[in-house]
Amino acid sequence: MHLNPDQTISNQPQTDSQIRRTFWRYTLPSVVAMLVSGLYIIIDGIFVGQYVGPSGLAGINMAWPVVYVLSALGVLIGMGAGSMISMFRGEGDTGRARLALSSSFFLMLILGGLGCLILALLGHTTLDWQDAVGTTYEQGARYIDVFAVAGVITVTANALPMLIRNDDSPNLATGLLLVGAIGNIVLDYLFVGVLAMGLEGAAVATVIAQGMITLLGLGYFFSCHTGLKLSLRQIHLDMRIAGRSVVLGSSCLVMFLYSSFVVAIHNYLFMQHGDSVTIGAFAIVGYLMSLYYLLAQGVAEGMQPQASFYHGAGQQAYIAKVVKIAASVIILSGLTWTALLNLFPDFFIGLFSQGEPAIAAQAATGFKLHLFAMALDGFIAMASVFFMSVNQPGKAMMTSMGNMLVQIPFLLWLPDVMGVNGVWLAMPISNLLLSSIVAVLVWRELRKPAEQKALVVASAQV
């Protein structure tokens, strides 16, 4: 099948309509892929909430911050190496693009092994830090233990679809994730619903589904369907390219670690100022917020191949157009999702709750207080990906780190003043402050004179 030239990334002159069509060609599959990948988390939460109850929701929410490190490492590789692949393709250097791909395989093994070690050494300790006790602790520990053994699969399954997308196959990347999500639903029903294995069953279901993605994704890159076909003799580690991939992807790592940090510290503060029911309510709010966050991340990741390619080709004006489209979509969708959650709270809460009035009331409060600035959180995530896409790892890292650091003072102060409501409000208030700064940085980057981009190819060299 031959693609319409209007829907492919090109270093030839393009009209606004061609840029928009290309944007949506990459973004729609990316958004679907992110939402589908998010089903792993959300489906686990639905089955746990319905079959295990509030203690299970609290346990998985306390285990999630450390397990999410594995997903973060996969995104680091996928976004970092994927950016290198697209930049080299923009320069017309297929050989180096292939070398970036093969180097990413080594990173999956190395960082995946590191992630398993982190979970094995610190997994249970993170539950202690969050004051987990009783059944909540036991369920969380079982969930973590599964990923401590099979974490390499999780890292690889998160990285490969992003690499496939940067190989000009966004629909295939989405298809792989859909296969994994369907498998996860069936296996969750078996292990959690039928066999009553609790959180351990939810973890096993997720790992098996991710293993399906890994096998199919690796098979793709050794097939005739890829533009970067590899053979075993071509699998080499280039330390300079691998290092640059890590640097570029590190901002995404920090952004994902920020999410883990936020969940962990909120869990601790909710235990201090509330109870395990509050943690369960926070888990429900988090699951529903993650749907939007995944959509925003999908838009940002869909923007990335296009922005990286135009950067490699020195087409600055096209980058600005792509970013403006992405920002508009992210902000509008965030405002819409916030409105829906507040208009129909009972419906959304009922997906995860067995009808307990206390957890429903606290989750509804979370919708009002915690999510009113949700759209700005998506914009900040997009800005970090944008800076990474145009070979600005310092600004990307600053944006990601800022998202974490700006929030800390509010988390330390507001709960002492306002109790549980202060915990709910810390994140949206910090988003208001940080987004105003990040917006200025993005605007300045987009307004850089075209002449400064004339040397972009040289600056992107490894």
DRENDO-1510 file (C-alpha; in Angstrom, 1 decimal, always signed):
<recs>
REC; n; res; u; v; w
REC; 1; MET; +0.0; +0.0; +0.0 .
REC; 2; HIS; +1.3; +3.4; -0.9 .
REC; 3; LEU; +0.7; +6.4; +1.3 .
REC; 4; ASN; -0.7; +9.6; +0.1 .
REC; 5; PRO; +2.2; +12.0; -0.2 .
REC; 6; ASP; +0.1; +14.6; +1.7 .
REC; 7; GLN; +0.2; +12.4; +4.8 .
REC; 8; THR; +3.9; +11.6; +5.0 .
REC; 9; ILE; +6.7; +13.7; +6.6 .
REC; 10; SER; +8.7; +15.3; +3.9 .
REC; 11; ASN; +11.6; +17.8; +3.6 .
REC; 12; GLN; +10.0; +19.2; +0.6 .
REC; 13; PRO; +7.8; +22.4; +0.9 .
REC; 14; GLN; +4.4; +21.6; +2.4 .
REC; 15; THR; +1.1; +23.5; +2.7 .
REC; 16; ASP; -0.7; +24.0; +6.0 .
REC; 17; SER; -3.3; +21.4; +5.1 .
REC; 18; GLN; -0.5; +18.9; +4.3 .
REC; 19; ILE; +1.1; +19.5; +7.7 .
REC; 20; ARG; -2.2; +19.1; +9.4 .
REC; 21; ARG; -3.0; +15.8; +7.6 .
REC; 22; THR; +0.5; +14.5; +8.5 .
REC; 23; PHE; +0.0; +15.6; +12.1 .
REC; 24; TRP; -3.3; +13.7; +12.4 .
REC; 25; ARG; -1.8; +10.6; +10.6 .
REC; 26; TYR; +0.7; +10.3; +13.4 .
REC; 27; THR; -1.3; +11.7; +16.3 .
REC; 28; LEU; -4.6; +9.7; +16.0 .
REC; 29; PRO; -2.8; +6.3; +16.1 .
REC; 30; SER; -0.5; +7.7; +18.9 .
REC; 31; VAL; -3.5; +8.8; +21.0 .
REC; 32; VAL; -5.3; +5.5; +20.5 .
REC; 33; ALA; -2.1; +3.7; +21.3 .
REC; 34; MET; -1.6; +5.6; +24.6 .
REC; 35; LEU; -5.2; +5.2; +25.6 .
REC; 36; VAL; -5.0; +1.5; +24.8 .
REC; 37; SER; -1.8; +1.1; +26.8 .
REC; 38; GLY; -3.5; +3.0; +29.6 .
REC; 39; LEU; -6.2; +0.3; +29.6 .
REC; 40; TYR; -3.6; -2.0; +31.3 .
REC; 41; ILE; -3.7; +0.3; +34.4 .
REC; 42; ILE; -7.4; +1.2; +34.2 .
REC; 43; ILE; -8.6; -2.4; +33.6 .
REC; 44; ASP; -6.5; -3.6; +36.5 .
REC; 45; GLY; -8.1; -0.9; +38.6 .
REC; 46; ILE; -11.7; -1.9; +37.5 .
REC; 47; PHE; -11.2; -5.6; +38.2 .
REC; 48; VAL; -9.4; -4.9; +41.5 .
REC; 49; GLY; -12.1; -2.4; +42.6 .
REC; 50; GLN; -14.9; -4.8; +41.8 .
REC; 51; TYR; -13.4; -8.1; +43.0 .
REC; 52; VAL; -11.0; -7.0; +45.7 .
REC; 53; GLY; -12.5; -3.8; +47.0 .
REC; 54; PRO; -11.1; -0.6; +48.5 .
REC; 55; SER; -8.1; -2.3; +50.2 .
REC; 56; GLY; -7.1; -3.6; +46.7 .
REC; 57; LEU; -7.4; -0.2; +45.2 .
REC; 58; ALA; -5.3; +1.3; +47.9 .
REC; 59; GLY; -2.7; -1.5; +47.5 .
REC; 60; ILE; -2.3; -1.1; +43.7 .
REC; 61; ASN; -2.2; +2.7; +44.1 .
REC; 62; MET; +0.7; +2.3; +46.6 .
REC; 63; ALA; +2.5; -0.3; +44.4 .
REC; 64; TRP; +2.1; +1.8; +41.3 .
REC; 65; PRO; +4.7; +4.5; +41.9 .
REC; 66; VAL; +7.6; +2.0; +41.9 .
REC; 67; VAL; +6.3; -0.3; +39.2 .
REC; 68; TYR; +5.8; +2.8; +37.0 .
REC; 69; VAL; +9.5; +3.2; +37.0 .
REC; 70; LEU; +9.6; +0.3; +34.4 .
REC; 71; SER; +7.2; +2.1; +32.1 .
REC; 72; ALA; +9.3; +5.3; +32.5 .
REC; 73; LEU; +12.5; +3.5; +31.4 .
REC; 74; GLY; +10.6; +2.1; +28.4 .
REC; 75; VAL; +9.4; +5.6; +27.4 .
REC; 76; LEU; +12.9; +7.0; +27.9 .
REC; 77; ILE; +14.2; +4.5; +25.3 .
REC; 78; GLY; +11.3; +4.8; +23.0 .
REC; 79; MET; +11.2; +8.6; +22.9 .
REC; 80; GLY; +15.0; +9.1; +23.0 .
REC; 81; ALA; +15.9; +6.6; +20.4 .
REC; 82; GLY; +12.8; +7.3; +18.4 .
REC; 83; SER; +13.8; +11.0; +18.2 .
REC; 84; MET; +17.3; +10.0; +17.0 .
REC; 85; ILE; +15.7; +7.7; +14.3 .
REC; 86; SER; +13.4; +10.5; +13.0 .
REC; 87; MET; +16.2; +13.1; +13.0 .
REC; 88; PHE; +18.5; +10.8; +11.1 .
REC; 89; ARG; +15.7; +10.1; +8.7 .
REC; 90; GLY; +15.2; +13.8; +8.2 .
REC; 91; GLU; +18.9; +14.1; +7.3 .
REC; 92; GLY; +18.5; +11.2; +4.9 .
REC; 93; ASP; +20.9; +9.0; +6.9 .
REC; 94; THR; +19.2; +5.6; +7.1 .
REC; 95; GLY; +22.4; +3.8; +8.2 .
REC; 96; ARG; +22.6; +5.9; +11.4 .
REC; 97; ALA; +18.8; +5.5; +12.0 .
REC; 98; ARG; +19.3; +1.8; +11.9 .
REC; 99; LEU; +22.2; +2.0; +14.3 .
REC; 100; ALA; +20.0; +4.1; +16.7 .
REC; 101; LEU; +17.4; +1.3; +16.5 .
REC; 102; SER; +19.9; -1.5; +17.2 .
REC; 103; SER; +21.5; +0.4; +20.1 .
REC; 104; SER; +18.0; +0.8; +21.7 .
REC; 105; PHE; +17.8; -3.0; +22.0 .
REC; 106; PHE; +20.8; -3.0; +24.3 .
REC; 107; LEU; +19.3; -0.2; +26.3 .
REC; 108; MET; +16.1; -2.2; +26.8 .
REC; 109; LEU; +18.2; -5.1; +28.3 .
REC; 110; ILE; +20.4; -2.9; +30.4 .
REC; 111; LEU; +17.8; -0.5; +31.8 .
REC; 112; GLY; +15.2; -3.3; +32.1 .
REC; 113; GLY; +17.6; -5.2; +34.3 .
REC; 114; LEU; +18.3; -2.1; +36.3 .
REC; 115; GLY; +14.6; -1.6; +36.8 .
REC; 116; CYS; +14.1; -5.1; +38.1 .
REC; 117; LEU; +16.9; -4.6; +40.6 .
REC; 118; ILE; +15.3; -1.4; +41.8 .
REC; 119; LEU; +12.0; -3.2; +42.4 .
REC; 120; ALA; +13.7; -6.1; +44.1 .
REC; 121; LEU; +15.7; -3.9; +46.5 .
REC; 122; LEU; +13.2; -1.0; +47.1 .
REC; 123; GLY; +9.8; -2.2; +46.1 .
REC; 124; HIS; +8.5; -3.2; +49.6 .
REC; 125; THR; +10.3; -0.3; +51.2 .
REC; 126; THR; +8.3; +2.1; +49.1 .
REC; 127; LEU; +5.2; +0.6; +50.6 .
REC; 128; ASP; +6.6; +1.3; +54.1 .
REC; 129; TRP; +7.3; +4.9; +53.1 .
REC; 130; GLN; +3.7; +5.4; +52.2 .
REC; 131; ASP; +2.5; +3.9; +55.5 .
REC; 132; ALA; +0.9; +0.9; +53.9 .
REC; 133; VAL; -0.3; -1.7; +56.5 .
REC; 134; GLY; -2.3; -4.9; +56.6 .
REC; 135; THR; -4.0; -6.2; +53.5 .
REC; 136; THR; -3.1; -3.1; +51.6 .
REC; 137; TYR; +0.6; -3.8; +52.2 .
REC; 138; GLU; +0.3; -7.5; +51.4 .
REC; 139; GLN; -1.6; -7.0; +48.1 .
REC; 140; GLY; +0.8; -4.2; +47.0 .
REC; 141; ALA; +3.9; -6.4; +47.8 .
REC; 142; ARG; +2.5; -9.2; +45.6 .
REC; 143; TYR; +1.9; -6.9; +42.7 .
REC; 144; ILE; +5.5; -5.5; +42.9 .
REC; 145; ASP; +7.1; -8.9; +43.2 .
REC; 146; VAL; +5.8; -10.0; +39.8 .
REC; 147; PHE; +7.3; -7.0; +38.0 .
REC; 148; ALA; +10.6; -7.4; +39.9 .
REC; 149; VAL; +11.0; -10.7; +38.0 .
REC; 150; ALA; +9.6; -9.8; +34.6 .
REC; 151; GLY; +10.4; -6.0; +34.4 .
REC; 152; VAL; +12.5; -6.3; +31.2 .
REC; 153; ILE; +9.3; -7.3; +29.4 .
REC; 154; THR; +7.5; -4.1; +30.7 .
REC; 155; VAL; +10.4; -1.9; +29.6 .
REC; 156; THR; +10.5; -3.4; +26.1 .
REC; 157; ALA; +6.8; -3.4; +25.6 .
REC; 158; ASN; +6.7; +0.4; +26.4 .
REC; 159; ALA; +9.6; +1.2; +24.1 .
REC; 160; LEU; +8.9; -0.8; +20.9 .
REC; 161; PRO; +5.6; +0.8; +19.8 .
REC; 162; MET; +7.3; +4.2; +19.9 .
REC; 163; LEU; +10.2; +3.0; +17.8 .
REC; 164; ILE; +7.8; +1.4; +15.3 .
REC; 165; ARG; +5.9; +4.8; +15.1 .
REC; 166; ASN; +9.2; +6.5; +14.3 .
REC; 167; ASP; +9.7; +3.9; +11.5 .
REC; 168; ASP; +6.7; +5.5; +9.8 .
REC; 169; SER; +4.3; +2.8; +11.0 .
REC; 170; PRO; +2.0; +4.5; +13.5 .
REC; 171; ASN; -1.0; +2.3; +12.8 .
REC; 172; LEU; +1.0; -0.9; +13.4 .
REC; 173; ALA; +2.2; +0.5; +16.7 .
REC; 174; THR; -1.4; +1.1; +17.8 .
REC; 175; GLY; -2.4; -2.4; +16.6 .
REC; 176; LEU; +0.2; -4.0; +18.8 .
REC; 177; LEU; -1.0; -2.2; +21.8 .
REC; 178; LEU; -4.6; -3.1; +21.0 .
REC; 179; VAL; -3.7; -6.8; +20.9 .
REC; 180; GLY; -2.0; -6.5; +24.3 .
REC; 181; ALA; -4.9; -4.6; +25.8 .
REC; 182; ILE; -7.4; -7.2; +24.7 .
REC; 183; GLY; -5.2; -9.9; +26.0 .
REC; 184; ASN; -5.0; -8.1; +29.3 .
REC; 185; ILE; -8.8; -7.9; +29.7 .
REC; 186; VAL; -9.2; -11.6; +29.1 .
REC; 187; LEU; -6.4; -12.5; +31.5 .
REC; 188; ASP; -7.5; -10.1; +34.2 .
REC; 189; TYR; -10.9; -11.7; +34.1 .
REC; 190; LEU; -9.3; -15.1; +34.4 .
REC; 191; PHE; -6.7; -14.4; +37.1 .
REC; 192; VAL; -8.6; -11.7; +39.2 .
REC; 193; GLY; -12.2; -12.6; +38.6 .
REC; 194; VAL; -12.2; -16.4; +38.2 .
REC; 195; LEU; -9.1; -17.5; +40.1 .
REC; 196; ALA; -9.3; -14.8; +42.7 .
REC; 197; MET; -5.5; -14.1; +42.6 .
REC; 198; GLY; -5.9; -10.5; +43.7 .
REC; 199; LEU; -3.2; -8.0; +42.7 .
REC; 200; GLU; -0.8; -10.8; +41.9 .
REC; 201; GLY; -3.2; -12.0; +39.2 .
REC; 202; ALA; -3.5; -8.5; +37.8 .
REC; 203; ALA; +0.3; -8.2; +37.6 .
REC; 204; VAL; +0.6; -11.6; +35.9 .
REC; 205; ALA; -2.1; -10.6; +33.4 .
REC; 206; THR; -0.3; -7.4; +32.5 .
REC; 207; VAL; +3.1; -9.0; +32.1 .
REC; 208; ILE; +1.8; -11.8; +29.8 .
REC; 209; ALA; +0.0; -9.2; +27.6 .
REC; 210; GLN; +3.2; -7.1; +27.4 .
REC; 211; GLY; +5.1; -10.2; +26.4 .
REC; 212; MET; +2.8; -10.5; +23.4 .
REC; 213; ILE; +3.7; -6.9; +22.4 .
REC; 214; THR; +7.4; -7.6; +22.8 .
REC; 215; LEU; +7.4; -10.6; +20.6 .
REC; 216; LEU; +5.4; -9.0; +17.8 .
REC; 217; GLY; +7.3; -5.8; +18.0 .
REC; 218; LEU; +10.7; -7.5; +17.7 .
REC; 219; GLY; +9.5; -9.6; +14.9 .
REC; 220; TYR; +8.5; -6.5; +13.0 .
REC; 221; PHE; +12.0; -5.1; +13.0 .
REC; 222; PHE; +13.4; -8.3; +11.5 .
REC; 223; SER; +10.7; -8.5; +8.8 .
REC; 224; CYS; +10.4; -7.1; +5.3 .
REC; 225; HIS; +7.8; -4.6; +6.4 .
REC; 226; THR; +10.1; -2.2; +8.2 .
REC; 227; GLY; +12.1; +0.6; +6.6 .
REC; 228; LEU; +14.9; -0.2; +9.0 .
REC; 229; LYS; +15.1; -3.9; +8.6 .
REC; 230; LEU; +17.7; -5.5; +10.9 .
REC; 231; SER; +19.5; -8.8; +10.9 .
REC; 232; LEU; +21.4; -10.4; +13.8 .
REC; 233; ARG; +24.7; -9.3; +12.3 .
REC; 234; GLN; +23.5; -5.7; +12.3 .
REC; 235; ILE; +22.7; -5.6; +16.1 .
REC; 236; HIS; +25.4; -3.3; +17.4 .
REC; 237; LEU; +25.7; -0.9; +20.3 .
REC; 238; ASP; +26.9; +2.6; +19.4 .
REC; 239; MET; +27.7; +4.2; +22.8 .
REC; 240; ARG; +27.5; +7.7; +21.4 .
REC; 241; ILE; +24.1; +7.2; +19.9 .
REC; 242; ALA; +22.9; +5.3; +22.9 .
REC; 243; GLY; +24.1; +8.0; +25.2 .
REC; 244; ARG; +22.4; +10.7; +23.2 .
REC; 245; SER; +19.2; +8.7; +23.1 .
REC; 246; VAL; +19.3; +8.5; +26.9 .
REC; 247; VAL; +20.0; +12.2; +27.2 .
REC; 248; LEU; +17.1; +13.1; +24.9 .
REC; 249; GLY; +14.7; +10.7; +26.5 .
REC; 250; SER; +15.7; +11.6; +30.1 .
REC; 251; SER; +13.1; +14.4; +30.2 .
REC; 252; CYS; +10.4; +11.8; +29.5 .
REC; 253; LEU; +11.8; +9.6; +32.2 .
REC; 254; VAL; +11.7; +12.5; +34.7 .
REC; 255; MET; +8.1; +13.3; +33.6 .
REC; 256; PHE; +7.1; +9.7; +34.4 .
REC; 257; LEU; +9.0; +9.7; +37.6 .
REC; 258; TYR; +7.3; +12.9; +38.5 .
REC; 259; SER; +4.0; +11.0; +38.2 .
REC; 260; SER; +5.3; +8.3; +40.5 .
REC; 261; PHE; +6.6; +10.9; +42.9 .
REC; 262; VAL; +3.2; +12.7; +42.9 .
REC; 263; VAL; +1.2; +9.5; +43.6 .
REC; 264; ALA; +3.6; +8.3; +46.3 .
REC; 265; ILE; +3.7; +11.6; +48.3 .
REC; 266; HIS; -0.1; +12.0; +47.9 .
REC; 267; ASN; -0.6; +8.5; +49.2 .
REC; 268; TYR; +1.6; +9.4; +52.3 .
REC; 269; LEU; -0.2; +12.7; +52.9 .
REC; 270; PHE; -3.7; +11.2; +52.4 .
REC; 271; MET; -2.8; +8.5; +55.0 .
REC; 272; GLN; -1.6; +11.3; +57.4 .
REC; 273; HIS; -4.7; +13.5; +56.9 .
REC; 274; GLY; -7.2; +10.9; +55.9 .
REC; 275; ASP; -7.4; +7.1; +55.8 .
REC; 276; SER; -7.3; +4.1; +53.4 .
REC; 277; VAL; -10.7; +5.2; +52.0 .
REC; 278; THR; -9.1; +8.5; +51.0 .
REC; 279; ILE; -6.4; +6.5; +49.2 .
REC; 280; GLY; -9.0; +4.5; +47.4 .
REC; 281; ALA; -10.7; +7.7; +46.3 .
REC; 282; PHE; -7.4; +9.1; +45.1 .
REC; 283; ALA; -6.9; +5.9; +43.1 .
REC; 284; ILE; -10.2; +6.4; +41.3 .
REC; 285; VAL; -9.4; +10.1; +40.6 .
REC; 286; GLY; -5.9; +9.0; +39.4 .
REC; 287; TYR; -7.3; +6.4; +37.0 .
REC; 288; LEU; -9.7; +8.9; +35.4 .
REC; 289; MET; -7.1; +11.6; +35.3 .
REC; 290; SER; -4.7; +9.2; +33.6 .
REC; 291; LEU; -7.1; +8.8; +30.7 .
REC; 292; TYR; -6.6; +12.5; +29.9 .
REC; 293; TYR; -2.9; +12.4; +30.6 .
REC; 294; LEU; -2.5; +9.5; +28.3 .
REC; 295; LEU; -4.4; +11.3; +25.6 .
REC; 296; ALA; -2.2; +14.4; +26.1 .
REC; 297; GLN; +0.9; +12.2; +26.0 .
REC; 298; GLY; -0.4; +10.6; +22.8 .
REC; 299; VAL; -0.8; +13.9; +21.2 .
REC; 300; ALA; +2.7; +14.9; +22.2 .
REC; 301; GLU; +4.2; +11.6; +21.0 .
REC; 302; GLY; +2.3; +12.0; +17.7 .
REC; 303; MET; +3.8; +15.4; +17.3 .
REC; 304; GLN; +7.4; +14.2; +18.1 .
REC; 305; PRO; +8.3; +12.3; +14.9 .
REC; 306; GLN; +7.1; +15.3; +12.8 .
REC; 307; ALA; +8.8; +17.9; +14.9 .
REC; 308; SER; +12.1; +15.9; +15.0 .
REC; 309; PHE; +12.0; +15.3; +11.3 .
REC; 310; TYR; +11.4; +19.0; +10.5 .
REC; 311; HIS; +14.2; +19.9; +13.0 .
REC; 312; GLY; +16.6; +17.6; +11.2 .
REC; 313; ALA; +15.6; +19.1; +7.9 .
REC; 314; GLY; +15.9; +22.7; +9.2 .
REC; 315; GLN; +12.2; +23.5; +8.7 .
REC; 316; GLN; +11.5; +25.7; +11.7 .
REC; 317; ALA; +8.2; +27.3; +10.5 .
REC; 318; TYR; +6.7; +23.8; +10.1 .
REC; 319; ILE; +7.6; +22.9; +13.7 .
REC; 320; ALA; +5.7; +26.0; +15.0 .
REC; 321; LYS; +2.6; +25.0; +13.1 .
REC; 322; VAL; +2.7; +21.4; +14.5 .
REC; 323; VAL; +3.2; +22.6; +18.1 .
REC; 324; LYS; +0.3; +25.0; +17.9 .
REC; 325; ILE; -2.0; +22.3; +16.7 .
REC; 326; ALA; -0.9; +19.9; +19.4 .
REC; 327; ALA; -1.3; +22.5; +22.2 .
REC; 328; SER; -4.8; +23.4; +21.0 .
REC; 329; VAL; -5.9; +19.8; +21.0 .
REC; 330; ILE; -4.4; +19.1; +24.5 .
REC; 331; ILE; -5.9; +22.1; +26.2 .
REC; 332; LEU; -9.4; +21.7; +24.7 .
REC; 333; SER; -9.6; +18.0; +25.5 .
REC; 334; GLY; -8.5; +18.7; +29.0 .
REC; 335; LEU; -11.2; +21.2; +29.6 .
REC; 336; THR; -13.8; +18.9; +28.1 .
REC; 337; TRP; -12.8; +15.9; +30.2 .
REC; 338; THR; -12.8; +18.0; +33.4 .
REC; 339; ALA; -16.3; +19.2; +32.7 .
REC; 340; LEU; -17.5; +15.6; +32.0 .
REC; 341; LEU; -16.1; +14.3; +35.3 .
REC; 342; ASN; -17.7; +17.0; +37.3 .
REC; 343; LEU; -21.1; +16.7; +35.5 .
REC; 344; PHE; -21.4; +12.9; +35.8 .
REC; 345; PRO; -19.3; +11.9; +38.9 .
REC; 346; ASP; -21.5; +9.0; +39.9 .
REC; 347; PHE; -21.2; +7.2; +36.6 .
REC; 348; PHE; -17.4; +7.4; +36.5 .
REC; 349; ILE; -16.9; +6.5; +40.2 .
REC; 350; GLY; -19.2; +3.6; +39.8 .
REC; 351; LEU; -16.8; +1.9; +37.4 .
REC; 352; PHE; -14.3; +1.3; +40.2 .
REC; 353; SER; -16.5; +1.2; +43.3 .
REC; 354; GLN; -19.0; -1.3; +44.6 .
REC; 355; GLY; -21.3; +1.5; +45.8 .
REC; 356; GLU; -19.5; +2.6; +49.0 .
REC; 357; PRO; -20.8; +6.1; +49.9 .
REC; 358; ALA; -17.7; +7.2; +51.7 .
REC; 359; ILE; -15.3; +6.5; +48.8 .
REC; 360; ALA; -17.8; +8.0; +46.3 .
REC; 361; ALA; -18.1; +11.3; +48.2 .
REC; 362; GLN; -14.3; +11.7; +48.5 .
REC; 363; ALA; -13.7; +10.9; +44.9 .
REC; 364; ALA; -16.3; +13.5; +43.8 .
REC; 365; THR; -14.4; +16.0; +46.0 .
REC; 366; GLY; -11.2; +15.0; +44.2 .
REC; 367; PHE; -12.8; +15.7; +40.8 .
REC; 368; LYS; -13.6; +19.3; +41.9 .
REC; 369; LEU; -10.4; +20.2; +43.7 .
REC; 370; HIS; -7.7; +18.1; +42.1 .
REC; 371; LEU; -8.6; +18.2; +38.4 .
REC; 372; PHE; -9.6; +21.8; +37.7 .
REC; 373; ALA; -6.2; +22.6; +36.1 .
REC; 374; MET; -5.8; +19.2; +34.5 .
REC; 375; ALA; -5.5; +20.7; +31.0 .
REC; 376; LEU; -2.4; +22.6; +32.1 .
REC; 377; ASP; -0.7; +19.4; +33.2 .
REC; 378; GLY; -1.1; +18.1; +29.7 .
REC; 379; PHE; +0.3; +21.2; +28.2 .
REC; 380; ILE; +3.4; +20.9; +30.5 .
REC; 381; ALA; +3.9; +17.3; +29.4 .
REC; 382; MET; +3.7; +18.3; +25.7 .
REC; 383; ALA; +6.2; +21.1; +26.2 .
REC; 384; SER; +8.8; +18.7; +27.6 .
REC; 385; VAL; +8.3; +16.4; +24.6 .
REC; 386; PHE; +8.6; +19.4; +22.2 .
REC; 387; PHE; +11.9; +20.5; +23.7 .
REC; 388; MET; +13.2; +16.9; +23.4 .
REC; 389; SER; +12.0; +16.7; +19.8 .
REC; 390; VAL; +14.0; +19.7; +18.7 .
REC; 391; ASN; +17.3; +18.6; +20.4 .
REC; 392; GLN; +16.9; +20.8; +23.5 .
REC; 393; PRO; +17.4; +18.2; +26.3 .
REC; 394; GLY; +18.3; +20.9; +28.9 .
REC; 395; LYS; +14.9; +22.7; +28.5 .
REC; 396; ALA; +13.1; +19.4; +28.3 .
REC; 397; MET; +14.7; +18.3; +31.6 .
REC; 398; MET; +14.0; +21.7; +33.2 .
REC; 399; THR; +10.4; +21.5; +32.3 .
REC; 400; SER; +10.1; +17.9; +33.7 .
REC; 401; MET; +12.0; +18.7; +36.9 .
REC; 402; GLY; +10.1; +21.9; +37.4 .
REC; 403; ASN; +6.8; +20.0; +37.4 .
REC; 404; MET; +8.1; +18.1; +40.4 .
REC; 405; LEU; +10.0; +20.8; +42.2 .
REC; 406; VAL; +7.3; +23.5; +42.0 .
REC; 407; GLN; +4.8; +21.1; +43.5 .
REC; 408; ILE; +6.8; +20.2; +46.6 .
REC; 409; PRO; +6.3; +23.5; +48.6 .
REC; 410; PHE; +2.6; +23.3; +48.0 .
REC; 411; LEU; +2.5; +19.7; +49.2 .
REC; 412; LEU; +4.4; +20.6; +52.3 .
REC; 413; TRP; +2.3; +23.7; +53.2 .
REC; 414; LEU; -1.3; +23.3; +52.0 .
REC; 415; PRO; -2.1; +20.1; +53.9 .
REC; 416; ASP; -1.1; +21.6; +57.2 .
REC; 417; VAL; -3.4; +24.6; +56.5 .
REC; 418; MET; -6.3; +22.9; +54.8 .
REC; 419; GLY; -6.1; +19.2; +55.7 .
REC; 420; VAL; -7.2; +16.7; +53.0 .
REC; 421; ASN; -8.4; +19.5; +50.8 .
REC; 422; GLY; -4.9; +20.9; +50.8 .
REC; 423; VAL; -3.5; +17.6; +49.5 .
REC; 424; TRP; -6.1; +17.7; +46.7 .
REC; 425; LEU; -5.2; +21.3; +45.7 .
REC; 426; ALA; -1.4; +21.2; +45.7 .
REC; 427; MET; -1.0; +19.8; +42.2 .
REC; 428; PRO; -3.5; +22.1; +40.3 .
REC; 429; ILE; -2.1; +25.2; +42.0 .
REC; 430; SER; +1.5; +24.3; +41.1 .
REC; 431; ASN; +0.3; +23.6; +37.5 .
REC; 432; LEU; -1.0; +27.2; +37.3 .
REC; 433; LEU; +2.3; +28.6; +38.2 .
REC; 434; LEU; +4.6; +26.3; +36.2 .
REC; 435; SER; +2.5; +26.4; +33.0 .
REC; 436; SER; +2.8; +30.2; +32.8 .
REC; 437; ILE; +6.6; +29.9; +32.8 .
REC; 438; VAL; +6.7; +27.0; +30.4 .
REC; 439; ALA; +4.4; +28.8; +27.9 .
REC; 440; VAL; +6.9; +31.6; +27.6 .
REC; 441; LEU; +9.8; +29.2; +27.0 .
REC; 442; VAL; +7.9; +27.4; +24.2 .
REC; 443; TRP; +6.9; +30.7; +22.6 .
REC; 444; ARG; +10.5; +31.9; +22.6 .
REC; 445; GLU; +11.7; +28.6; +21.1 .
REC; 446; LEU; +9.1; +28.8; +18.3 .
REC; 447; ARG; +10.0; +32.4; +17.5 .
REC; 448; LYS; +13.7; +31.7; +17.0 .
REC; 449; PRO; +14.8; +33.2; +13.6 .
REC; 450; ALA; +14.9; +30.6; +10.8 .
REC; 451; GLU; +18.6; +31.5; +10.2 .
REC; 452; GLN; +19.4; +30.0; +13.6 .
REC; 453; LYS; +18.0; +26.7; +12.4 .
REC; 454; ALA; +20.1; +26.6; +9.3 .
REC; 455; LEU; +22.8; +24.8; +11.3 .
REC; 456; VAL; +20.4; +22.4; +12.9 .
REC; 457; VAL; +21.7; +19.4; +11.1 .
REC; 458; ALA; +25.2; +19.9; +12.4 .
REC; 459; SER; +23.9; +20.5; +16.0 .
REC; 460; ALA; +21.9; +17.2; +15.9 .
REC; 461; GLN; +25.0; +15.2; +14.9 .
REC; 462; VAL; +26.1; +12.8; +17.5 .
</recs>
